[in-house]
Amino acid sequence: MTHRGALVDYATGLVGSRAQAEDLVQEAFIRFAAARRRPGTPVERPVAYLYRIIRNLAIDWIRQRAVEQRRQADEPAWWMLPDMPRTPEQELLHRQDLARATEALAELSPKARIAVEMHRFGGYTLSEIAERLGVSVPTAHRLVRDALLRIAVRLGPRSED
């Protein structure tokens, strides 16, 4: 514990993230404690041993991160992948669902429609929606919730099925 701050600083320099460095130091201590409990393996210079464990963990972490980044770079984003072709029946059902959702949006009050569009399509927070509409945050939440509920009911199971 005496050297914890210095160990975290050392690990931060290796991995570039203080949060990750904290995790590495914790993992290093767990490994260090396990090594000290093994019979016949005395640790002569414990601080140097901890630094070595941290360095090795940091190298492993950096390698693993590089592999993940290469893998992610090789995979195209989901929105770049071609859409799976739909059968004519699936396309018809999709268009019917879209029409029902559009109808449900059209039936909403202007404030509710704006609130749900801002929240779902624009990614705005409830605070931003409340400010834009001139209502309280709980009211903005209620508008979004009620609108989504109305759309969900409209998109529920078809009565003609």
Buried (B, 14 or more C-beta within 10 A) or exposed (E): EEEEEEBBEBBBEBBEEEEBBBBBBEBBBEBBEEBEEEEEEEEEEEEEBBBEBBBEBBEEBBEEEEEEEEEEEEEEEEEEEEEEEEEEEEEEBEEEEEEBBEEBBEEBEEBBBBBBBBBEEEEBEBEBBBEBBEBEBEBBBBBBBBBBEBBEEBBEEEEEE
